[in-house]
């Protein structure tokens, strides 16, 4: 993490400086684009976003479990369920005690070399219309087997913030067109020499013919060749395996543990 400070986690020392920089990029991205608030303390920090109240946007990145009481006090002040996010090189099977249960597990993946197949019948271009992007995103999210959640008001809020954002992070929305029909989308977020890829979505009837691969290839062609390209996806799913076939490699894992304020699981 650039400018390592009191919020740097000792437990992350096994992670290379490149990966620490990526994690720093992700946190800054949430703060600047999605208006999250970062609250630091001695052994970690808490990310709070009251307009996005689920555990994907409200969590504490922790060094050890000794600081749980301090973390819970912060979450209680915002009336949000406490969530603890642990990073590791290996799969985390055991839950943290004190009433926490495993919520989700992420694979943090970095592109080594793009190995995807480009479909020459797919044209990749930037999307300027928020409505076009939302339409594909909403339909493409249904029954994908990748993300169990349907398109929600939170997704809409995220997209609105992306299209409205103006600042140091460069956000580009890409579309994949076949016979002038928009059939797939993806977003890239770049700052300095780091690019994050997210929201890769292809309409169901156009999957399996290289549309998603063509979008990723188009994004890669649009950025400097020496940029670090990464993404975060669900661990141990066919999505992670699909990205592996495109040249991405899982470098470390993040696991979120959540506790209900009312004591219910």
C-alpha positions as CSV (number, residue, x, y, z in Angstrom):
1,X,0.0,0.0,0.0
2,X,1.5,3.3,-1.0
3,X,2.4,5.5,1.9
4,X,2.0,2.8,4.5
5,X,0.6,4.2,7.7
6,X,-1.0,3.3,11.0
7,X,-3.9,1.6,9.2
8,X,-1.6,-0.8,7.4
9,X,-2.3,-4.3,8.5
10,X,0.6,-6.4,9.8
11,X,-1.2,-9.6,8.6
12,X,-0.9,-8.3,5.0
13,X,2.9,-8.4,5.1
14,X,2.8,-11.6,3.1
15,X,1.3,-9.7,0.2
16,X,3.6,-8.1,-2.3
17,X,3.8,-4.3,-2.7
18,X,1.9,-4.6,-6.0
19,X,-1.0,-6.4,-4.4
20,X,-1.0,-3.9,-1.5
21,X,-1.2,-1.1,-4.0
22,X,-4.1,-2.8,-5.7
23,X,-6.0,-3.1,-2.4
24,X,-5.2,0.6,-1.7
25,X,-6.6,1.4,-5.1
26,X,-9.8,-0.5,-4.4
27,X,-10.4,1.2,-1.1
28,X,-9.7,4.7,-2.6
29,X,-12.1,3.8,-5.4
30,X,-14.9,3.1,-3.0
31,X,-14.2,6.4,-1.1
32,X,-14.0,8.7,-4.1
33,X,-16.6,7.2,-6.5
34,X,-19.1,5.6,-4.2
35,X,-18.8,8.1,-1.3
36,X,-17.7,5.5,1.3
37,X,-16.2,6.8,4.5
38,X,-12.9,5.3,5.9
39,X,-12.5,5.2,9.7
40,X,-9.0,4.1,10.7
41,X,-7.8,2.6,14.0
42,X,-4.6,1.1,15.2
43,X,-4.9,-2.4,13.6
44,X,-7.1,-1.8,10.6
45,X,-9.9,0.4,9.3
46,X,-13.7,0.4,8.7
47,X,-15.4,1.3,5.4
48,X,-18.9,2.7,5.9
49,X,-21.5,3.5,3.2
50,X,-25.0,4.2,4.7
51,X,-26.6,4.5,1.3
52,X,-25.4,0.9,0.5
53,X,-26.1,-0.9,3.7
54,X,-25.0,-4.5,2.9
55,X,-21.7,-6.2,3.8
56,X,-20.2,-5.6,0.4
57,X,-20.0,-1.9,1.2
58,X,-19.7,-1.9,5.0
59,X,-16.9,-3.9,6.5
60,X,-13.8,-3.7,8.7
61,X,-10.4,-4.9,7.3
62,X,-8.7,-6.3,10.4
63,X,-5.3,-7.4,11.5
64,X,-6.5,-9.6,14.4
65,X,-9.7,-10.5,16.3
66,X,-8.6,-8.5,19.4
67,X,-10.1,-5.3,17.9
68,X,-13.6,-6.7,17.4
69,X,-15.2,-4.7,20.2
70,X,-13.9,-1.4,18.8
71,X,-15.2,-2.4,15.4
72,X,-18.6,-3.3,16.7
73,X,-18.9,0.1,18.5
74,X,-18.3,1.9,15.2
75,X,-20.9,-0.2,13.3
76,X,-23.4,0.2,16.2
77,X,-23.1,4.0,15.9
78,X,-24.1,3.7,12.2
79,X,-26.8,1.0,12.9
80,X,-25.1,-1.4,10.5
81,X,-24.4,-5.1,11.0
82,X,-20.7,-5.6,11.8
83,X,-18.7,-7.3,9.0
84,X,-15.1,-8.4,9.2
85,X,-12.9,-8.8,6.1
86,X,-9.9,-11.0,6.3
87,X,-7.2,-11.4,3.6
88,X,-5.3,-14.6,3.1
89,X,-3.3,-16.6,0.6
90,X,-5.4,-19.7,1.3
91,X,-9.0,-20.5,1.6
92,X,-10.5,-19.6,5.0
93,X,-12.8,-22.4,6.2
94,X,-13.1,-21.5,9.9
95,X,-15.4,-18.7,11.0
96,X,-14.4,-16.0,13.5
97,X,-16.0,-16.6,16.9
98,X,-18.1,-14.1,18.8
99,X,-21.2,-14.9,16.7
100,X,-19.9,-14.2,13.2
101,X,-20.7,-16.4,10.2
102,X,-19.0,-16.5,6.8
103,X,-20.8,-14.2,4.4
104,X,-18.9,-14.4,1.1
105,X,-15.4,-15.0,-0.2
106,X,-13.6,-13.1,-3.0
107,X,-10.9,-14.0,-5.4
108,X,-8.5,-11.1,-6.1
109,X,-7.2,-11.8,-9.6
110,X,-4.4,-10.1,-11.6
111,X,-4.0,-10.4,-15.4
112,X,-0.7,-12.1,-16.4
113,X,-1.2,-12.1,-20.1
114,X,-4.5,-11.9,-22.0
115,X,-5.3,-15.3,-23.5
116,X,-8.9,-14.8,-24.5
117,X,-10.4,-15.4,-27.9
118,X,-11.5,-12.4,-29.9
119,X,-14.7,-12.7,-32.0
120,X,-14.1,-10.6,-35.1
121,X,-17.9,-10.2,-35.5
122,X,-18.0,-8.3,-32.2
123,X,-17.4,-4.6,-32.3
124,X,-16.2,-3.0,-29.0
125,X,-17.0,0.7,-28.4
126,X,-17.5,3.0,-25.4
127,X,-21.1,3.5,-24.2
128,X,-22.2,7.0,-23.5
129,X,-25.8,6.2,-22.6
130,X,-26.5,5.3,-19.0
131,X,-29.9,3.9,-20.1
132,X,-28.3,1.5,-22.6
133,X,-25.8,0.3,-20.0
134,X,-28.5,-0.3,-17.3
135,X,-30.7,-2.2,-19.7
136,X,-28.0,-4.8,-20.5
137,X,-26.8,-4.9,-16.9
138,X,-30.3,-5.5,-15.6
139,X,-31.2,-8.3,-18.1
140,X,-27.7,-9.9,-18.1
141,X,-27.7,-10.3,-14.3
142,X,-30.7,-12.5,-14.3
143,X,-30.0,-16.3,-13.8
144,X,-26.4,-16.0,-14.6
145,X,-25.2,-18.4,-12.0
146,X,-22.5,-15.9,-11.2
147,X,-24.2,-13.6,-8.8
148,X,-27.2,-14.9,-6.8
149,X,-28.6,-11.4,-6.4
150,X,-31.1,-9.8,-8.8
151,X,-30.5,-6.3,-10.1
152,X,-31.5,-3.9,-7.3
153,X,-31.8,-0.2,-6.4
154,X,-28.2,-0.5,-5.0
155,X,-26.9,-1.5,-8.5
156,X,-28.8,1.4,-10.0
157,X,-27.2,3.8,-7.5
158,X,-23.7,2.5,-8.3
159,X,-24.2,3.0,-12.0
160,X,-25.6,6.5,-11.5
161,X,-22.5,7.4,-9.4
162,X,-20.2,6.0,-12.0
163,X,-21.7,8.0,-14.9
164,X,-21.9,11.1,-12.7
165,X,-18.3,10.9,-11.4
166,X,-15.7,13.3,-12.4
167,X,-12.3,13.1,-10.8
168,X,-8.9,11.4,-10.9
169,X,-10.3,7.9,-11.5
170,X,-11.1,7.4,-15.2
171,X,-14.2,5.4,-15.7
172,X,-15.1,4.0,-19.1
173,X,-18.1,1.9,-20.0
174,X,-17.7,-0.5,-22.9
175,X,-20.2,-2.2,-25.1
176,X,-20.0,-5.2,-27.3
177,X,-22.1,-4.9,-30.5
178,X,-23.2,-7.6,-33.0
179,X,-25.0,-6.4,-36.1
180,X,-25.4,-3.0,-34.3
181,X,-27.1,-4.7,-31.4
182,X,-25.7,-4.1,-27.9
183,X,-25.1,-7.6,-26.4
184,X,-22.6,-7.1,-23.7
185,X,-21.0,-4.6,-21.4
186,X,-18.1,-4.0,-19.0
187,X,-16.6,-1.2,-17.0
188,X,-13.0,-0.2,-16.5
189,X,-11.7,2.1,-13.7
190,X,-8.2,3.4,-14.1
191,X,-5.9,5.7,-12.1
192,X,-2.2,6.1,-12.8
193,X,-1.0,2.6,-13.8
194,X,-3.8,0.5,-12.3
195,X,-7.0,-0.7,-14.0
196,X,-9.9,-2.5,-12.4
197,X,-12.4,-4.4,-14.6
198,X,-15.9,-4.9,-13.4
199,X,-19.5,-5.5,-14.4
200,X,-18.7,-7.8,-17.3
201,X,-22.2,-8.8,-18.5
202,X,-23.3,-10.6,-21.6
203,X,-26.9,-11.3,-22.7
204,X,-27.7,-15.0,-22.2
205,X,-28.4,-15.8,-25.9
206,X,-25.0,-14.4,-26.9
207,X,-22.8,-16.3,-24.4
208,X,-20.3,-18.8,-25.4
209,X,-19.2,-17.1,-28.6
210,X,-16.4,-14.9,-27.3
211,X,-18.4,-11.7,-26.5
212,X,-17.1,-11.4,-22.9
213,X,-13.5,-12.2,-24.0
214,X,-13.8,-9.6,-26.8
215,X,-14.9,-6.9,-24.3
216,X,-12.0,-7.7,-22.0
217,X,-9.6,-7.6,-25.0
218,X,-11.1,-4.3,-26.0
219,X,-10.5,-2.8,-22.5
220,X,-6.9,-4.1,-22.5
221,X,-6.2,-2.5,-25.9
222,X,-7.6,0.8,-24.6
223,X,-5.1,1.2,-21.7
224,X,-1.3,1.4,-21.5
225,X,0.4,-2.0,-22.0
226,X,2.3,-1.7,-18.7
227,X,-0.9,-1.1,-16.6
228,X,-1.7,-3.6,-13.8
229,X,-5.1,-5.0,-14.6
230,X,-7.1,-6.7,-11.9
231,X,-10.6,-7.7,-10.9
232,X,-12.4,-9.2,-7.9
233,X,-14.9,-12.0,-8.3
234,X,-16.5,-14.8,-6.3
235,X,-14.0,-17.4,-5.1
236,X,-14.3,-21.1,-6.3
237,X,-17.0,-20.4,-8.9
238,X,-17.1,-21.0,-12.7
239,X,-16.6,-17.2,-13.0
240,X,-13.2,-17.4,-11.4
241,X,-12.3,-20.4,-13.6
242,X,-13.5,-18.4,-16.7
243,X,-11.3,-15.5,-15.8
244,X,-8.4,-17.9,-15.3
245,X,-8.9,-19.0,-18.9
246,X,-8.5,-15.4,-20.0
247,X,-5.2,-15.1,-18.4
248,X,-6.1,-13.9,-14.9
249,X,-4.6,-15.5,-11.8
250,X,-6.0,-15.5,-8.2
251,X,-3.3,-13.9,-6.1
252,X,-5.0,-13.7,-2.7
253,X,-8.5,-14.2,-1.1
254,X,-10.7,-12.1,0.9
255,X,-13.4,-13.5,3.3
256,X,-16.1,-11.6,4.9
257,X,-17.7,-12.6,8.3
258,X,-20.9,-10.9,9.3
259,X,-22.8,-10.6,12.6
260,X,-26.4,-9.5,13.0
261,X,-26.9,-6.7,15.5
262,X,-30.1,-8.3,16.8
263,X,-28.3,-11.6,17.4
264,X,-30.1,-13.5,14.6
265,X,-28.1,-15.4,12.0
